[in-house]
Amino acid sequence: MRKRIFGFLQYFFFLGAGLFLVWWQLKSMTLSEKEQFFDALSHANYWIVIPIAIMSMLSHISRSMRWKLLMQPLGYTPKISNLFLVTMVGYLANSAVPRLGEVIKCTLLAKYEKLKVDKLIGTIIVERSFDIICYILFIGITILIQINVIAKYLQKEFSLIGIYTPNNLFKLMAFLFSFIAIWIFIKQLFKKYKSNKIINKISNFINGIIEGFHTIKKLKEKKLFLLHTLFIWSMYLGQIYLGFKGLEGTKSLGLSPAFSVLTLTTLSMIITPGGIGSFPIFVMQSLLIYGINENIGSAFGWLMWGVSTGLLVIVGFISLLLIPYFNKSLVANHESTPEIIE
């Protein structure tokens, strides 16, 4: 009971934080900035929403097919249509309550395909672990392909004049030694207090990521799994890139800014439910690196968040209605043969 209350409080805290960011962002604008913001949205090319929506749906279909690959070692072969529908319902639930969608989509799939819920949740953990690894790699790629741009921005923002001066080199060495010292301290802390609940949860989370990576290496069709992963991230990136063409102020931007925006917006989806409030701010901050006006960047952020969230809500609700219809024959068969696949 206490854990459930804490979960609700945690959710409302982050939801409240997201709503506060919405209010704060709009309140902090001057009258001229608001005019520029709404002018950018009113002159947007909304036809671009169609290919963005198609790419979004393709990424979700690919994710459903990738999930099926993770079930093959368990002997499960659910229909792709069911996997897609429950995935969309899961996204709908996640937009309201974080992590609820993972449980709901496993429960729904187990109901209609007569599978084991606990084993399905296990595949979700493996999938999420691999997604974290991919996200870390994506951050690395984002930095590498535009290291000069990021360095110039940091130099401008933090006045890093004469970066190779003895003073700055001393600061860099001090940072490296501090990082190593903190790493050793954390490692010893985890070793000494491994029975502590919080440390135990963190350890299990890290072990889960490592285990997930090893599980994927054992897949029979790991090349196909990796191809689906590459396709999913390509679709995410493509949506941002196409979205740039929808606003006059961002149409000149290319793939490098799209990498930066995708990196930060992925983080925003973790911080607040569905990225509410934080998504446009993160987009705005990332586009500042490329000299895009704050109001244009914010307008683009709201446009992309609105399209993404609206699509998930609409398709999620439709999927929720279609699941029973698509599974009429399955339900009838399961009522006559109630065995559960082991």
N, C-alpha and C positions, 0 to 999 in steps of 0.2 A: 504493500500500500504506500509506504514512504517513498519507494523507488518510483512509483507511478506519479505521485504528487510532484516529486523532484523533476521528473520528465516533463510534466505539464508546465511547471514554473520555468524550466529552461527554455521550452518552446516559446512561451509568452514573452520571455525576456528578449529573445532574439527577434521575434516578430515585432515587439515594441521598438527594438533598436532599428529595425528596418523601416517602420512607419515614421520614426523620428527622423531618420535620414531623408525620407521623402519630404517631410515638412521643412526640415532645416535647409535642404537644397533649394526649394522653391522660395522660402522666406528670405534667404540670403541674396537672391537676385534683385537687382535694381529694376526700375520700370523699363528702362531701355534694354536691359539684358533679357527680361521676360518677353519683350516684343521680338527680340532677335531669336529667342528660343522657340516661341510659337510660330514665328515666320518660317523658320527652318522646317518645322514639322508640317506646316500648311502647304509648303511648296515641295514636299517630298514626293518622289516617284513611287507610289504605292503598288504599281504593277510588279515591282521587284519582289514583292511579298510572295508571288506565285512560285517562282523558282526556289526561293528560300524555303517555302513550305514543303515543296517536293524533296529538296535535299534533306530537310529535317526528317520527313517520313522515311526516306531511304536509310538514313542513319539508324532509325529505330527498328526498321525491318532487319537490317544487318546485325544490330545488337541482339535481336531475338534469335536470329540464326546462330550467332556466336554462343548464346546461352545454351542452345540445343546441343552444341558440340561438347559443352561441359557436362551434359547429362548422359552422354553416350557411355562413359565408363560405368555408369550406374545401371545401364540397360534400359534407360528411359528414352522413348521416341515420341514425344508429344507433337501435335500438329503445329506447324509454323503459325497458322492463323490464331490458335489459342495463345501461343507464346507472345505474339504481337499484341493481341487484345489485352492480356493481363499486364504486359509491360506498360502500355499506355494508361491503364487504370492505376498502375503503380506510380507513374509520374503525376497523375492527377492527385493522388493521395499525398504524395511528397510535397506538392505545392501548398498543401494545407498543414500537414504535420510531418516534419522531417523524419525519415527512416520508416514511417508507417507504410509507405508504398512497397517496401521490400517484403514485409510480412504479408500484406494483402495480396500481392501478385503470386507469392508462393502458395498461399491458402487457396486462392481461386484456381490456380493451375492444378493443385492437388485434388480439389473437389471435382473438377471436370475430367481430369485425366487419371484419377485414382492413383496418385503418387504419394510418396512419403514427404510430408512438409519439412521435417528436420533435414532430410537429405537435400531438398531443394534449397533451403536456406544455406546449406553448406556450399552449394554451387555459387550462390550470390556472394558469399564471403570471398571465395576464390576470385570471382569476377571483379569485385571491388578492390581486392588486393592488387590485382594486375593493373587496374585502372590507375591506382595511385602510382605504381611504377612508371606507367606510360606518361602520367602527368609530370612527374619529376624529369623524365627524359625530354618531354616537350618544353619544359622551362629551360633546360640546358640548350636545346636547339634554338629556342627563341633568343637567348643571350648570344650564342655563337654567331648566328647569321647577321646580327646587327650590333656587334660589340662596340663598334666605333660610334654609332648613333647614341647608344646608352651612355657610353663614357663621356661624350660631349654634353649630354643632358645633365649628367651628374656634376660635371665640371662647372656648368653654368649655374645649376641650382645651389650647389654647396661651395662655390668659389674655390674649387680645387686647383688653384694656380700653382704651377711648379710642382707637379705631382711627384717628381723624382728628387725633390729636395731631401736632405738628411732628416729633417723634421717629419716629413710625411712617410719616409721609409721606416723611421723609428715607430711611428704610429701603426704602420702595417705589420711590423714584426711583433709589436705589443698585442695587436689584435690576434695574430696567429697563435702566439703563446697562450693567450687567454682562452682561445677556442680549444686548444689542446688540453689545457688545464681543466676546463669545464667538462670536456668529453671524458677525461679520466675520472673526474669527481662523480659524474653521473653513472659511469660504469661501475665504480666501487659502491655507490649508493644502491644500485639495483642488485648487486651481488650480496650486500650485507642485509638489505631489507626486502628480500625477494618474496617474503610471506605477507608483506603489506598489501592491502586491497588495491590501492591506487596503482602502486608499482606493478602488482600482479596483472592488472588490467592492461597497462601499457605494454608489458612484456608479452602478454597474450596477443595483443594487437600487432606488434612487430613480428612475432612468430607466425601469426596468421598470414601476413604479407609474404614472408619467406616460404611458408608452406604452400601458399597459393601459386607462387612462381614455380616451385618444384612440381606442383600438380599439372600446370600447363605444359611443362617440359615433357611430361609423360603422356600427353594426349596423342592419340593415333593420327589426328588430322591437325597437328599444331601449325602447319604452314597455312592452312585455311583459316585457323583461328587468328593468326597474325595478320593475314590479309583482311579479314573482317575488321580487326582493330585499326589497321591503317586506313581502311575505307571510312570507318566511323569518324576518326579524327580529321580526315580529309573533308568530309561533309560538314563538320563543325567549322573548319577553317573556311571552307567555301561560302558558308552562310554569311560570315563576317565580311569576307571580301566582296560578295555581291551586295551586301547591305551598304557598303561604302558608296556604291553607285546610286543609291537611293536619295542621297542628300547632296546638294550642290557643294557644300563646304567640305565634304569628305570624298567626293568622286575621284580625286586624283591619287588617293592612297592605294598602295599595293599590298603585296602579300606579307612583307615584314611587319607593318603595323597590325595586320590581321592576326599574326602570331602573338603580338604583345597583348592585343585586346582579348583574344581567346584565353591566354594564360591568366590574366587578371579576373576575367568574368567567371572562369571556372572556380576560382577562389571565392568570388562573391556568392556563388550558389551554395557554398559550404557555410559561409558566415551567417547569412540570413535566409529564412525560408523562401525558396524560389528566387533568391537574389533580390527580393523587394528592397528598394532603397539603395542598397549597396551596388547593384549592377550598374546603374547609370554613372555613379560616382567613380567606380573603377574604370569604366570605359573612358570617362572624361579625363581622368588622371593619366591613363596610358596614351591617349591621343595628344596630350600636351607635349609629349616627347617629340612629336612630329609637327609641332607648331599650329595645331588645330585649336581654335578659340574655345574657351571653356563652355560657352553656351551651345555651340555647334556640337561639341563632343558630348555634352549632356543630352541634347536633343537626339543624337544618334543612339546613345545608350538607352533612352526611353523607348525609341522606335524599335530597337532590336529586342528589348525586354518584353515590350507589349506584344510583338509578333510571336515570340517564342512561348510566352505564358498563355496567350490567347489560343494558340494552336494546341498546346497540351491540354488545356481545359476543355476545348471543344471536342477534340479527338478522344480524350479520356472519357468524357460523358457518353459519347457515341459508342465507344468500346464497351463501357459498362452495360449499355442496353443491348448490345449485339451478342455478348458472351452467351447468355441463355439460349438465344435463337440459334446460334452456330452449333450449340451442343445438345440440341433436343434428342438426337439419336444416341449420343453418348450417355446422356442421363438415363434414357430408357434402358440401354444395355447394362448400365451399372446397377440399376434397380433390380434387374433380373439375375445379374451375376455380381454380387457384392464383394468379391475377393479383391484384396489390395495387392498390387504388384510389390514384390519385395526387392 
